Structure formats: C-alpha cells, structure tokens
Amino acid sequence: MAEQSDFNANLSSFLYPRSRYYGQFKPEYLVFNANLQEFAQRVSYISNLQTNGKLSPQEAYQEIKVLWKQLKSAKKQLGITSIDDVSSL
C-alpha cells in the first residue's frame, strides 16, 4: 500500500511540478504563485495537445481562455489589485 502511495506521489510530482517561491512572503503572493504555476502547467499541456493534433486550435484557445479567467478571478479574490504588487516580487 505504501508503495502505491509513493508511486502516486512521484507521478503527481512529475505531472505537476512546483518551483520554489523566492519572492516577498505574503500568503496571498504564495497562493497566487501556486495558481500561476498551475496555469502555466495546464497551458503547456493544452499547447502540446494542440500541437499533436488532439485539440483543434479553437478548442485550445477556449480552454486557455477559461484558465486565464480563473487566474484573473483568483488574483482579484486574493486582493492583488495592481501589477506593482506582483512585479515588486
């Protein structure tokens, strides 16, 4: 059972890699950084699926558009309102 758990952890780590956060520490910045990394990973998957013919360009665009709206909404909910808040990191 522990072997299966290790396999799942390794698989998740491989499929959804996370980079360390080096910016100014504020909880909302840390959460936004995690959201941004997830956004980038999913866009990469969508791009690869489209490149390999598994998704049409229109489907890829629509999926990325939805992800972008989710990221913008998360940023707003976290109270990160200006680009200076994030760019100073």
C-alpha positions in Angstrom: 0.0 0.0 0.0 2.8 2.4 0.9 4.4 1.5 -2.5 1.3 2.7 -4.3 1.2 5.9 -2.3 4.9 6.6 -3.2 4.1 5.9 -6.9 1.2 8.3 -6.8 3.3 11.0 -5.1 6.1 10.6 -7.7 3.6 10.6 -10.5 1.9 13.8 -9.2 5.3 15.4 -8.7 6.2 14.5 -12.3 3.0 15.7 -13.9 2.5 18.8 -11.7 6.0 20.1 -10.9 6.2 23.0 -8.5 9.1 25.5 -8.3 10.2 27.1 -5.2 8.9 30.6 -4.4 11.6 33.2 -3.9 9.5 36.4 -3.7 8.5 38.6 -0.9 6.5 36.5 1.6 2.8 37.3 1.9 0.3 34.5 2.0 -1.6 35.9 -1.0 1.5 36.1 -3.1 2.4 32.5 -2.2 -1.1 31.3 -3.2 -1.0 33.4 -6.4 2.3 31.9 -7.3 0.9 28.4 -6.9 -2.1 29.3 -9.1 0.3 30.8 -11.7 2.4 27.7 -11.8 -0.7 25.5 -12.2 -1.9 27.8 -15.0 1.4 27.6 -16.8 1.5 23.8 -16.5 -2.1 23.4 -17.9 -1.4 25.8 -20.7 1.7 23.7 -21.6 -0.4 20.5 -21.7 -3.1 22.2 -23.8 -0.5 23.6 -26.2 1.1 20.1 -26.5 -2.3 18.5 -27.2 -3.0 21.1 -29.9 0.4 20.7 -31.4 -0.1 16.9 -31.7 -3.5 17.3 -33.2 -5.5 16.1 -30.2 -7.2 19.5 -29.8 -8.2 22.0 -32.5 -6.8 25.5 -32.3 -10.3 26.8 -31.3 -10.6 24.2 -28.5 -7.2 25.0 -27.2 -7.9 28.8 -27.3 -11.2 28.3 -25.4 -9.6 26.2 -22.8 -6.7 28.6 -22.2 -9.2 31.5 -22.1 -11.2 29.7 -19.3 -8.0 29.1 -17.4 -7.0 32.8 -17.8 -10.3 34.0 -16.5 -9.9 31.6 -13.5 -6.4 33.0 -12.8 -7.7 36.6 -13.0 -10.5 35.8 -10.7 -8.2 34.2 -8.2 -5.9 37.2 -8.3 -8.9 39.5 -7.6 -10.1 37.3 -4.7 -6.6 37.4 -3.2 -6.7 41.2 -3.2 -3.7 41.6 -5.5 -5.0 44.6 -7.4 -2.1 46.3 -9.2 0.7 44.9 -11.3 3.1 46.7 -9.0 2.1 44.3 -6.2 3.3 41.3 -8.1 6.1 42.9 -10.1 7.9 44.0 -7.0 8.4 40.4 -6.1 
